[in-house]
Amino acid sequence: MYYGAMSENKTTANNATSINFDQLPCLNLSLRKATRVLNKIYDQYLEPCGLKTGQFSILRVLHKTGESTNKKLQSILILDQTTLTRNLKPLIRDGYILISPGADRRQKNMRLSKLGESTYQQAHELWLQAQQQVYGQIGERQSKQILMLNDILVKLQ
């Protein structure tokens, strides 16, 4: 497990007992606050398409994979079933995603409909604008550091 900052003096689980965690800001709260700010920015850009960031992420995965199951989407997006279902329902209801039978009765395959693909393309252009704004404000170096830190955190699961 990794507990330290991204520097040459990394603190690992082996010597984490020397850190007074009670005096440090909560990592979870800090990251959740940052995520809410990012979601707000991306949601504002995606608003003309009627999509939220989470819904766009699902359309993006289906665009990239061509077809997926609930289980694969959960794994790729690191979402629990309830959150995935909440985001999928309006996409299926509004005709962006088509469902077909899977390998067994319990499994369903999902793919973008023509409407879903065209909506994804429109949303993708808006998403690129959001990306440009965020990268422009944060800077390339910090953006790369955030992505590296994200990779480290995702590996904790």
C-alpha atoms as a printed R data frame, in Angstrom:
    type eleno elety resid chain resno       x       y       z
1   ATOM     1    CA   MET     A     1   0.000   0.000   0.000
2   ATOM     2    CA   TYR     A     2   1.097   3.542  -0.723
3   ATOM     3    CA   TYR     A     3   0.634   6.283   1.870
4   ATOM     4    CA   GLY     A     4   3.089   8.995   0.909
5   ATOM     5    CA   ALA     A     5   3.378  11.878  -1.480
6   ATOM     6    CA   MET     A     6   4.757  11.523  -4.981
7   ATOM     7    CA   SER     A     7   8.353  12.415  -4.145
8   ATOM     8    CA   GLU     A     8  11.688  10.777  -3.568
9   ATOM     9    CA   ASN     A     9  10.881  10.358   0.139
10  ATOM    10    CA   LYS     A    10   7.951   7.988  -0.244
11  ATOM    11    CA   THR     A    11   6.282   6.785   2.915
12  ATOM    12    CA   THR     A    12   5.078   3.216   2.639
13  ATOM    13    CA   ALA     A    13   2.894   1.033   4.805
14  ATOM    14    CA   ASN     A    14   6.067  -0.182   6.544
15  ATOM    15    CA   ASN     A    15   6.840   3.169   8.165
16  ATOM    16    CA   ALA     A    16   3.361   4.734   8.118
17  ATOM    17    CA   THR     A    17   3.165   4.432  11.904
18  ATOM    18    CA   SER     A    18   5.443   7.475  12.210
19  ATOM    19    CA   ILE     A    19   2.813   9.683  10.544
20  ATOM    20    CA   ASN     A    20   0.247  11.455  12.710
21  ATOM    21    CA   PHE     A    21  -2.752  10.858  10.442
22  ATOM    22    CA   ASP     A    22  -5.051  12.798  12.771
23  ATOM    23    CA   GLN     A    23  -3.182  16.001  11.865
24  ATOM    24    CA   LEU     A    24  -3.502  15.473   8.098
25  ATOM    25    CA   PRO     A    25  -6.455  16.463   5.900
26  ATOM    26    CA   CYS     A    26  -8.761  13.566   5.037
27  ATOM    27    CA   LEU     A    27  -7.686  12.201   1.647
28  ATOM    28    CA   ASN     A    28 -11.167  10.908   0.890
29  ATOM    29    CA   LEU     A    29 -12.882  14.224   1.625
30  ATOM    30    CA   SER     A    30 -10.271  16.211  -0.296
31  ATOM    31    CA   LEU     A    31 -10.594  14.014  -3.380
32  ATOM    32    CA   ARG     A    32 -14.400  13.992  -3.200
33  ATOM    33    CA   LYS     A    33 -14.419  17.807  -3.118
34  ATOM    34    CA   ALA     A    34 -12.123  17.958  -6.141
35  ATOM    35    CA   THR     A    35 -14.275  15.396  -7.961
36  ATOM    36    CA   ARG     A    36 -17.427  17.443  -7.301
37  ATOM    37    CA   VAL     A    37 -15.740  20.534  -8.790
38  ATOM    38    CA   LEU     A    38 -14.643  18.577 -11.878
39  ATOM    39    CA   ASN     A    39 -18.084  16.987 -12.272
40  ATOM    40    CA   LYS     A    40 -19.695  20.430 -12.145
41  ATOM    41    CA   ILE     A    41 -17.394  21.757 -14.884
42  ATOM    42    CA   TYR     A    42 -17.904  18.746 -17.163
43  ATOM    43    CA   ASP     A    43 -21.677  18.681 -16.463
44  ATOM    44    CA   GLN     A    44 -21.935  22.347 -17.520
45  ATOM    45    CA   TYR     A    45 -20.217  21.578 -20.812
46  ATOM    46    CA   LEU     A    46 -22.355  18.463 -21.422
47  ATOM    47    CA   GLU     A    47 -25.632  20.195 -20.531
48  ATOM    48    CA   PRO     A    48 -26.616  20.989 -24.169
49  ATOM    49    CA   CYS     A    49 -26.677  17.208 -24.826
50  ATOM    50    CA   GLY     A    50 -28.790  16.518 -21.746
51  ATOM    51    CA   LEU     A    51 -26.116  14.220 -20.327
52  ATOM    52    CA   LYS     A    52 -24.352  14.124 -16.990
53  ATOM    53    CA   THR     A    53 -20.685  13.194 -16.680
54  ATOM    54    CA   GLY     A    54 -21.476   9.670 -15.461
55  ATOM    55    CA   GLN     A    55 -23.801   9.036 -18.389
56  ATOM    56    CA   PHE     A    56 -21.233  10.365 -20.847
57  ATOM    57    CA   SER     A    57 -18.662   7.983 -19.360
58  ATOM    58    CA   ILE     A    58 -20.957   5.031 -20.053
59  ATOM    59    CA   LEU     A    59 -21.569   6.162 -23.647
60  ATOM    60    CA   ARG     A    60 -17.823   6.622 -24.084
61  ATOM    61    CA   VAL     A    61 -17.048   3.100 -22.875
62  ATOM    62    CA   LEU     A    62 -19.704   1.623 -25.167
63  ATOM    63    CA   HIS     A    63 -18.399   3.701 -28.071
64  ATOM    64    CA   LYS     A    64 -14.848   2.418 -27.441
65  ATOM    65    CA   THR     A    65 -15.783  -1.232 -26.737
66  ATOM    66    CA   GLY     A    66 -18.649  -1.603 -29.218
67  ATOM    67    CA   GLU     A    67 -20.570  -3.839 -26.823
68  ATOM    68    CA   SER     A    68 -20.441  -4.586 -23.125
69  ATOM    69    CA   THR     A    69 -22.226  -6.236 -20.242
70  ATOM    70    CA   ASN     A    70 -23.171  -4.723 -16.885
71  ATOM    71    CA   LYS     A    71 -20.319  -6.575 -15.239
72  ATOM    72    CA   LYS     A    72 -17.738  -5.278 -17.734
73  ATOM    73    CA   LEU     A    73 -19.051  -1.718 -17.378
74  ATOM    74    CA   GLN     A    74 -18.860  -1.994 -13.589
75  ATOM    75    CA   SER     A    75 -15.265  -3.158 -13.838
76  ATOM    76    CA   ILE     A    76 -14.131  -0.539 -16.369
77  ATOM    77    CA   LEU     A    77 -15.846   2.385 -14.623
78  ATOM    78    CA   ILE     A    78 -15.266   1.062 -11.079
79  ATOM    79    CA   LEU     A    79 -18.939   1.512 -10.189
80  ATOM    80    CA   ASP     A    80 -21.242  -0.461  -7.946
81  ATOM    81    CA   GLN     A    81 -24.339  -2.025  -9.511
82  ATOM    82    CA   THR     A    82 -26.741   0.540  -7.992
83  ATOM    83    CA   THR     A    83 -24.843   3.542  -9.372
84  ATOM    84    CA   LEU     A    84 -24.428   1.923 -12.775
85  ATOM    85    CA   THR     A    85 -28.142   1.055 -12.952
86  ATOM    86    CA   ARG     A    86 -29.125   4.605 -11.925
87  ATOM    87    CA   ASN     A    87 -27.010   6.010 -14.773
88  ATOM    88    CA   LEU     A    88 -28.090   3.378 -17.317
89  ATOM    89    CA   LYS     A    89 -31.872   3.705 -16.845
90  ATOM    90    CA   PRO     A    90 -32.325   7.079 -18.565
91  ATOM    91    CA   LEU     A    91 -29.875   6.119 -21.335
92  ATOM    92    CA   ILE     A    92 -31.858   2.956 -22.097
93  ATOM    93    CA   ARG     A    93 -35.233   4.691 -21.670
94  ATOM    94    CA   ASP     A    94 -34.254   7.501 -24.060
95  ATOM    95    CA   GLY     A    95 -33.009   5.057 -26.690
96  ATOM    96    CA   TYR     A    96 -29.259   5.734 -26.494
97  ATOM    97    CA   ILE     A    97 -28.432   2.155 -25.513
98  ATOM    98    CA   LEU     A    98 -29.797  -1.060 -27.008
99  ATOM    99    CA   ILE     A    99 -30.065  -4.246 -24.941
100 ATOM   100    CA   SER     A   100 -29.786  -7.764 -26.341
101 ATOM   101    CA   PRO     A   101 -29.684 -11.210 -24.694
102 ATOM   102    CA   GLY     A   102 -26.277 -12.347 -23.469
103 ATOM   103    CA   ALA     A   103 -24.563 -15.698 -23.173
104 ATOM   104    CA   ASP     A   104 -27.012 -16.778 -20.455
105 ATOM   105    CA   ARG     A   105 -30.370 -15.595 -19.081
106 ATOM   106    CA   ARG     A   106 -28.798 -13.324 -16.474
107 ATOM   107    CA   GLN     A   107 -26.466 -11.535 -18.854
108 ATOM   108    CA   LYS     A   108 -27.485  -8.689 -21.157
109 ATOM   109    CA   ASN     A   109 -25.339  -7.114 -23.837
110 ATOM   110    CA   MET     A   110 -25.421  -3.361 -24.336
111 ATOM   111    CA   ARG     A   111 -24.378  -1.246 -27.290
112 ATOM   112    CA   LEU     A   112 -25.017   2.247 -28.552
113 ATOM   113    CA   SER     A   113 -28.007   2.815 -30.811
114 ATOM   114    CA   LYS     A   114 -27.676   5.185 -33.792
115 ATOM   115    CA   LEU     A   115 -29.139   7.913 -31.573
116 ATOM   116    CA   GLY     A   116 -26.664   6.968 -28.833
117 ATOM   117    CA   GLU     A   117 -23.731   7.160 -31.238
118 ATOM   118    CA   SER     A   118 -24.772  10.557 -32.616
119 ATOM   119    CA   THR     A   119 -25.381  11.866 -29.086
120 ATOM   120    CA   TYR     A   120 -21.989  10.538 -28.030
121 ATOM   121    CA   GLN     A   121 -20.323  12.341 -30.964
122 ATOM   122    CA   GLN     A   122 -22.034  15.621 -30.044
123 ATOM   123    CA   ALA     A   123 -21.179  15.170 -26.355
124 ATOM   124    CA   HIS     A   124 -17.600  14.207 -27.199
125 ATOM   125    CA   GLU     A   125 -17.026  17.615 -28.797
126 ATOM   126    CA   LEU     A   126 -18.329  19.311 -25.646
127 ATOM   127    CA   TRP     A   127 -16.260  16.983 -23.455
128 ATOM   128    CA   LEU     A   128 -13.137  17.976 -25.416
129 ATOM   129    CA   GLN     A   129 -13.895  21.625 -24.612
130 ATOM   130    CA   ALA     A   130 -14.185  20.750 -20.918
131 ATOM   131    CA   GLN     A   131 -10.903  18.823 -21.111
132 ATOM   132    CA   GLN     A   132  -9.225  21.830 -22.718
133 ATOM   133    CA   GLN     A   133 -10.521  24.192 -20.018
134 ATOM   134    CA   VAL     A   134  -9.475  21.959 -17.130
135 ATOM   135    CA   TYR     A   135  -6.056  21.132 -18.577
136 ATOM   136    CA   GLY     A   136  -5.569  24.832 -19.372
137 ATOM   137    CA   GLN     A   137  -6.367  25.901 -15.818
138 ATOM   138    CA   ILE     A   138  -4.408  23.144 -14.086
139 ATOM   139    CA   GLY     A   139  -1.492  22.980 -16.495
140 ATOM   140    CA   GLU     A   140   0.017  20.008 -18.294
141 ATOM   141    CA   ARG     A   141   2.499  19.066 -15.561
142 ATOM   142    CA   GLN     A   142  -0.101  19.036 -12.770
143 ATOM   143    CA   SER     A   143  -2.608  17.238 -15.000
144 ATOM   144    CA   LYS     A   144  -0.083  14.452 -15.570
145 ATOM   145    CA   GLN     A   145   0.620  14.288 -11.820
146 ATOM   146    CA   ILE     A   146  -3.104  14.007 -11.074
147 ATOM   147    CA   LEU     A   147  -3.449  11.163 -13.582
148 ATOM   148    CA   MET     A   148  -0.413   9.371 -12.079
149 ATOM   149    CA   LEU     A   149  -1.854   9.751  -8.583
150 ATOM   150    CA   ASN     A   150  -5.229   8.512  -9.853
151 ATOM   151    CA   ASP     A   151  -3.558   5.365 -11.216
152 ATOM   152    CA   ILE     A   152  -1.966   4.744  -7.809
153 ATOM   153    CA   LEU     A   153  -5.282   5.200  -6.003
154 ATOM   154    CA   VAL     A   154  -7.221   2.963  -8.395
155 ATOM   155    CA   LYS     A   155  -4.716   0.167  -7.726
156 ATOM   156    CA   LEU     A   156  -5.614   0.260  -4.000
157 ATOM   157    CA   GLN     A   157  -8.823  -1.657  -4.649
